[in-house]
Amino acid sequence: MLFFMIPETALLKQQLRQQAATTRNQLTSKQRQAYAAQIMQYAHEYLLSNNIQCLLTYKALPAEVNTDVLLADDALDVYVPRMLGDCDMTWVAVDATSQWKQVGFGVFEPSQGEIWQPSAAKTVMFCPLLGFDAKGNRLGMGKGYFDRWLAKHGENIDVVGLAFSCQALPKIPVEPHDVPLARIITEHGVLSCPTA
């Protein structure tokens, strides 16, 4: 019989994911809606004050910070990920008229749209997360899509996490492939991380 050892860091991250998901799921629908509206207000102020032209973001799952208002913002070039094989992804342009299709894990992707290409436009990525710490370490779902993509393409992209404040964790273990956040936006405002 073969036994497979799960590395200690991976096991700890899995435990933290469960803890963060449980805490986030304890928010009521009313709290989630109110907090998300406040987060979107701070996000818009951040985008405006930094003259952001291009936004890479996500279409939220029910428990995540709702981003629908960003997806329909015609003042920005907005792109949402489409998952590819081997934990890779590409970014597809969206607007208020975009059609969506549901893929695995309840995720919605745009059915069609222009593919994002690096340019001189000032670009920010708003990424989802399960947990974060004060140093800007991000705990995702564990598939590594965002970290892998950022390792290849994220050199001139400001990476900002969107989260409810209850998702804060004391410390997230870091692995070599993890990409830290420059900032985190919660219902309490924009938090700059030491790595920024």
N, C-alpha and C positions, 0 to 999 in steps of 0.2 A: 504494500500500500504506500502511495506517495503522499507526502505532506508538503504543502506549499506554505512557506513563511511569508506573511504580509509584512513589508518593512514598517518599522515603528512609526515613522513620519506619516506614511499612508494611512495607518490605522488611526493615529491621532486625528488626522484631517477628517477621516470618515466620522469619527465621534463628534468632532466639532460641527460638521455638516448637519448631523442629526440634531444637535443641540440648537444650532442657529435656525434650522427649519422649524423645529418645534416652537421656538420663541416667536418667530415671524407668524406662524399659523395661529398663534393666540390673539393676534390683533383682530378686532371685530371688523366687519365690512365697512362700517361707518368710520372707524379709526383709519383703516387703510386708505379709504377714499380721501379723507381730510388731509392726512399726512402726504399722500401722493400729490394732491393739489398744491400743497406748500412746497414740496420738493420741485415740482415743475416751475413754480414761481422763481425759486432760487436758480434753477437751471437756465431759465430764460434770461435772467439778469446776468448770469455768468457768461452766456453766449454773447449777449449784447455788449457787455463791458470789455470783452476780449476780441471783439470784431471777428467772430468765428463765421466762416463762410460755408464750411462743409462739416456735416455731423454724421458720424457712424454711430448708430444706436441699435436698439432691439425692440421687437414687439413683445410686450410683457406677457408672461404667464399670469394666471389669476392671483397668485400670492406675491408677485413682484410689484415694484413701483410702476404704475401704469404710465406708459409713454405715448399713448395715442395722440395727445395734443402736439407732441414733437413731430410725429409722422406726417401731420397735415400742415406743418409750418412752411408756407411758400416763400419765406424770407431766407431759407437755407436750402442747400443741396443736401438732402437727407438720404442715407443708405442704410439698409437692414441686411443682416447676414443671410446667406443661403448656404446650408451645410453641404459639403462635398465628402467624398470618401476619404479615408485615412485621417480623420479628425481635422480636415482642412475646411476652409470656407472662403466664399467670395462675397462681395457686398453689392447689393442691387438697389438702384434708385427707387424711391417711393414718394408718393404724394397723397392727397386726399382721395384721389380716384383709383388708387392701386387695388388690385384684386389679390386676395390672399388664399393660400392653400395650407391645410394642416398636414404636418409631417409627424415624425416620431416624437414621443414624449409630450404631445399637445402643443408643440411649437408651430407657429404660423410663419410662413415665408411668402414673399411676394411671388406671384405667378410669373411676372415678367418685369423687365425694366433694364435700364442702362447699367452696365457694370462699372463700379468705381475704379478709377485709375489714379495713382499718385499725381499730384499737381502742386502748383505753388500756393493753392488756396489753403488758408489756415484751417487745420482740421483737428477736431476733437472726437474722441470716442467716449460715449456714455455706455458703460458696460454693466450687465446685471451681476449680482453676486449673492451668495448665501450669507457670508460673514466678512467682516473686515476688522483690522486692528488699527491702533493709532499711528503705526508706522506706514500705513498704506498697503499692507499685505492683504490680498484678496483671496477669499475662499469661494471658488466657483462650484459647479456641479460635479467636477472631477473628470470630465472628458478632456479638458485641455485645449479646446478649440481656440479660445481667445488668446491664451498664452502662446500657442504655436504660431498663430497668425501674427501676433505682435512681434515675435522673435524675428520674423521674416520681413515685416512691412512697417513696424511701428516706430521707426527711428525719429520721425518728426511729428508724431501724433501725441497729443496730451491725453492721457488715459484717466478718466473720471468715473468713479463708481457711483451708482444711484442706489440708495438703501434707506431703510427705516432705521432710526437710531437704535432700536432694540436688537439689531443684527450685529452690533459691536461685540467683539470678543477681546479678552485680555491680551492674547498673543496667538498668532497663527504661525505654525512652523513653515519655514521657507525651503523650497527645493530649487536647484539651479535653473530650471526652466520657468519659474514663476516670475511674472512681470508685475512690479509694484504699481500702485495707483499714485497719480500726482495729487489728486484731490478726491474727496468723497462728499457728495451732497445728500444730506438728510433733511428731515423736516425742521431741524434746528439751524440749518445754514450750510455754507461751504467750508469744509475742513481741509486745510492744506496739510499735506503729509511731509514728513522730514526729507523724503527723497526728492521732492519737487524742487 
